[in-house]
Amino acid sequence: MKALLQILLLTVAFTGCQNHGAKKADLSSADSILVDSLFKKYQKESKQYIFMYQTTSPKHKEYLDSALYLVEEAIEKGYSKLYYFELGKLGILAEMGEYDKAVEYVYSLNKYEYIKDYPYLIVIKNRFKAMQCHAKNDKEGEKKYLHKIVSIIKTYIDKHKKEILEYLQSDDPQKLSKGDYMMAVATYCQYTMLLYGEGKAQKELEELSSAMSSIAKQIFMFPPKEDDLKGFYGY
């Protein structure tokens, strides 16, 4: 279920934004079939390097360097779709442990627009800071940034509470997994559990969980993995 949620969140992240920041010159003059082919080419080759890094021992940083080079070239040439490579770059930087660079790159994505004004960039900026603290075993700093994330998302949920509570009553998996509020609810549940632990989080999430259908609970109400802060999954 954790893997499924990550896939759903990535899908929502990609489809919920508008790629206003990417370079357009190459795209406007190229045949759409060629552009699609170039996107798939860079996607396949960068994923191959990441796979080789993850499956070899000892780890070879050169694979990540190659993946990062391809991703940055795809972004520069305007071959990214729905910020696929931009988010991929953040994932690679996280794997490298380059958290400061990741935060700096998040700031550069200032034209990233998310559906219903969800504060996506602010959330992931604080996630990278929490990840950095986690890597340093700085429990106090990790908790500080997780608390910031939960507070930011809760403010958003409170602003849209009526619509969100109605959304959570649905028992349609398609509606729940592709709804406008999927990202907000999923991340709020996940980060609340990371911050407080599963037991205390149940109380913090009581208002939302009491409105959830049984299907919604299956999607949203389960604990994250202990190593959640070791990687970037698009949220």
C-alpha positions in Angstrom: 0.0 0.0 0.0 2.9 2.4 0.7 4.3 1.8 -2.8 0.8 2.4 -4.2 0.4 5.7 -2.4 3.8 6.8 -3.6 2.7 6.1 -7.2 -0.5 7.9 -6.7 1.2 10.9 -5.2 3.7 11.1 -8.1 0.8 10.9 -10.6 -1.0 13.7 -8.9 2.2 15.7 -8.6 2.8 15.4 -12.4 -0.7 16.0 -13.5 -1.5 18.7 -10.9 1.0 21.3 -12.1 1.5 23.4 -15.1 5.0 23.4 -16.8 5.3 27.2 -17.2 8.9 27.3 -16.3 10.4 25.0 -18.9 12.1 26.3 -22.0 9.7 26.4 -25.0 11.7 27.2 -28.1 12.6 23.7 -29.0 9.1 22.3 -28.3 7.3 24.9 -30.4 9.4 24.1 -33.5 9.5 20.3 -33.2 7.1 17.7 -34.3 5.1 16.4 -31.4 6.2 12.8 -32.2 9.8 13.8 -32.1 9.4 15.6 -28.8 7.7 12.6 -27.3 10.5 10.4 -28.5 13.1 12.7 -27.0 11.3 12.7 -23.7 11.2 8.9 -23.6 14.9 8.7 -24.6 16.0 10.9 -21.7 13.6 9.2 -19.4 14.8 5.7 -20.2 18.5 6.5 -20.1 18.4 8.4 -16.8 16.3 5.6 -15.2 18.9 3.1 -16.4 21.7 4.9 -14.6 19.6 5.2 -11.4 18.8 1.5 -11.6 22.5 0.7 -12.0 23.3 2.8 -9.0 20.7 1.2 -6.8 21.5 -2.4 -7.8 25.3 -2.4 -7.7 27.6 -2.8 -4.7 29.6 -0.9 -3.8 27.6 2.2 -4.9 29.1 4.1 -7.8 28.3 7.8 -7.6 29.2 8.2 -11.2 25.9 6.6 -12.2 24.0 9.3 -10.3 26.2 12.0 -11.9 25.3 10.6 -15.3 21.6 10.5 -14.5 21.7 14.1 -13.2 23.5 15.2 -16.3 20.8 13.7 -18.6 18.0 15.1 -16.5 19.5 18.6 -16.5 20.0 18.4 -20.2 16.4 17.4 -20.8 15.2 20.3 -18.7 17.5 22.7 -20.5 16.3 21.5 -24.0 12.7 21.7 -23.0 11.9 18.0 -23.2 10.4 17.8 -19.7 6.7 17.0 -19.4 4.7 18.1 -16.4 7.9 18.6 -14.4 8.9 15.0 -14.7 12.6 15.7 -15.0 12.5 18.6 -12.5 11.1 16.2 -9.8 13.6 13.6 -11.0 16.4 16.0 -10.4 15.2 16.5 -6.8 15.1 12.7 -6.3 18.7 12.4 -7.6 19.9 15.2 -5.4 18.3 13.5 -2.4 20.0 10.2 -3.3 23.3 12.1 -3.4 22.6 13.7 0.0 22.8 17.1 -1.6 20.0 18.6 0.5 21.1 22.2 0.3 21.2 22.0 -3.5 17.8 20.4 -3.5 16.3 23.3 -1.4 18.0 25.8 -3.7 16.5 24.1 -6.7 13.1 24.1 -5.2 13.3 27.9 -4.9 14.1 28.1 -8.6 10.8 26.4 -9.4 8.8 29.5 -8.5 6.4 29.1 -11.5 5.3 25.7 -10.4 1.5 25.9 -10.1 -0.4 23.3 -8.2 -4.2 22.6 -8.4 -6.3 24.3 -5.8 -3.3 26.4 -4.7 -1.8 23.6 -2.7 1.5 24.9 -1.3 3.5 22.1 -2.8 6.9 23.8 -3.1 6.8 25.1 0.5 6.1 21.5 1.7 8.9 19.8 -0.3 11.4 22.6 0.7 10.8 21.8 4.3 10.8 18.1 3.6 14.4 18.4 2.3 15.4 20.3 5.4 13.8 17.5 7.5 15.7 14.9 5.4 19.0 16.7 6.0 18.4 16.7 9.8 17.4 13.0 9.6 20.7 12.2 7.8 22.6 14.0 10.6 20.6 12.3 13.3 19.3 15.7 14.4 16.0 14.6 15.9 15.1 18.1 17.2 15.7 19.7 13.8 13.8 16.9 12.0 10.8 17.3 14.3 10.9 21.1 13.8 10.6 20.8 10.0 8.0 18.0 10.2 6.0 20.3 12.5 6.2 23.1 9.9 5.0 20.8 7.1 2.1 19.5 9.1 1.1 23.1 10.1 1.3 24.3 6.5 -0.8 21.5 5.2 -3.3 21.8 8.1 -3.8 25.5 7.2 -4.6 24.5 3.7 -7.0 21.7 4.7 -8.8 24.1 7.1 -9.2 26.6 4.3 -10.9 23.9 2.1 -12.4 21.8 4.9 -16.0 21.5 3.6 -14.9 20.3 0.2 -12.3 17.9 1.6 -14.7 16.3 4.1 -17.2 15.7 1.3 -14.4 14.3 -0.9 -13.3 11.8 1.8 -16.8 10.4 2.0 -16.5 9.0 -1.5 -16.1 5.2 -1.9 -15.0 5.5 -5.5 -11.2 4.7 -5.6 -10.8 6.6 -8.9 -12.3 9.8 -7.5 -10.2 9.5 -4.3 -6.9 8.7 -6.1 -7.4 11.5 -8.7 -9.2 14.1 -6.8 -8.1 17.7 -6.3 -7.4 17.1 -2.6 -5.6 13.7 -2.9 -2.1 15.3 -2.3 -3.2 17.4 0.6 -4.9 14.6 2.5 -2.3 12.0 1.8 0.6 14.1 2.8 -1.1 15.4 5.9 -1.8 11.9 7.1 1.8 10.7 6.3 3.6 13.7 7.8 1.4 13.7 10.9 2.3 10.0 11.5 6.0 10.8 10.9 5.8 13.6 13.4 3.7 12.1 16.2 3.9 8.4 15.6 0.9 6.2 14.6 -0.8 6.2 18.0 -0.9 9.9 18.7 -1.4 10.7 15.1 -4.8 8.9 15.2 -6.1 11.5 17.6 -4.6 14.4 15.5 -6.3 12.9 12.4 -9.6 12.1 14.0 -11.7 14.8 12.2 -10.5 13.6 8.8 -10.6 9.9 9.5 -14.1 10.1 10.9 -15.3 11.5 7.6 -13.5 8.9 5.5 -15.2 6.0 3.8 -13.7 2.6 4.3 -12.0 2.9 0.9 -10.5 6.3 1.8 -9.1 4.8 5.0 -7.4 2.1 3.1 -5.8 4.7 0.9 -4.8 7.3 3.5 -4.7 5.8 7.0 -1.6 3.6 7.4 1.8 4.4 8.9 4.7 5.5 6.7 7.9 3.5 6.6 10.6 4.3 9.1 13.0 5.2 6.3 10.5 7.6 4.6 12.9 10.6 5.1 15.8 8.8 3.3 14.4 9.5 -0.1 12.3 11.9 -2.1 9.1 10.4 -3.6 7.5 13.5 -5.1 5.9 14.8 -2.0 
